[in-house]
């Protein structure tokens, strides 16, 4: 009778172990899919960040700022007679 009990326990332990392996593999696959999605999102964000840096550099160019100041704000460099020097 003890041999049958030991055999039954070994079968149950083997089945539980097999189910644990299946569950672990399933979790691994789910986490791998999630990791792949996060890596893809990271890459897209890096690309967008590069585009935004390029756009910022374009908008911050001194020629562009000068052109916008002249066109939209009506600004101009002062003439020599318009410059006043204040000394202490």
C-alpha positions in Angstrom: 0.0 0.0 0.0 2.8 2.4 0.7 4.2 1.9 -2.8 0.8 3.0 -4.3 0.7 6.0 -2.0 4.2 7.1 -3.0 3.4 6.5 -6.7 0.1 8.5 -6.4 2.0 11.4 -4.6 4.7 11.3 -7.3 2.0 11.5 -10.1 0.3 14.4 -8.4 3.6 16.2 -7.9 4.5 15.6 -11.5 1.2 16.9 -12.8 1.5 20.0 -10.5 5.0 20.5 -11.8 3.9 20.3 -15.4 1.1 22.8 -14.8 3.6 25.1 -13.1 5.8 24.9 -16.2 2.9 25.7 -18.5 1.9 28.6 -16.4 5.5 30.0 -16.2 5.8 29.7 -20.0 2.5 31.5 -20.5 3.6 34.3 -18.2 6.9 34.5 -20.0 5.1 34.9 -23.4 2.8 37.6 -22.0 5.7 39.5 -20.5 7.7 39.2 -23.7 4.8 40.6 -25.7 4.4 43.4 -23.2 8.2 44.1 -23.4 8.1 44.2 -27.2 5.3 46.7 -27.1 7.1 48.9 -24.6 10.3 48.8 -26.7 8.3 49.7 -29.8 6.7 52.6 -27.9 10.2 53.7 -26.6 11.6 53.7 -30.1 8.6 55.8 -31.4 9.1 58.3 -28.6 12.8 58.5 -29.3 12.0 59.3 -32.9 9.5 61.9 -31.9 11.9 63.4 -29.5 14.5 63.7 -32.3 11.9 65.4 -34.5 11.0 67.9 -31.7 14.7 68.7 -31.1 15.2 69.4 -34.8 12.0 71.6 -34.8 13.2 73.5 -31.7 16.6 74.1 -33.3 14.8 75.4 -36.5 12.5 77.7 -34.6 15.4 79.1 -32.4 17.7 80.0 -35.3 18.7 83.7 -35.0 17.7 84.4 -38.7 14.2 83.1 -38.1 13.8 85.1 -34.9 15.0 88.2 -36.7 12.6 87.6 -39.6 9.6 87.0 -37.2 10.5 90.2 -35.2 10.6 92.2 -38.4 7.5 90.8 -40.1 5.1 90.1 -37.2 6.2 92.6 -34.6 7.4 95.4 -36.9 10.7 95.6 -35.1 13.8 97.0 -36.7 17.4 97.9 -35.8 17.6 101.5 -34.6 19.3 104.0 -36.7 22.4 105.8 -35.4 20.5 108.9 -34.5 18.0 106.8 -32.5 20.6 105.3 -30.2 21.0 107.1 -26.9 24.0 106.3 -24.6 23.4 106.8 -20.9 26.4 107.1 -18.8 26.5 107.1 -15.0 
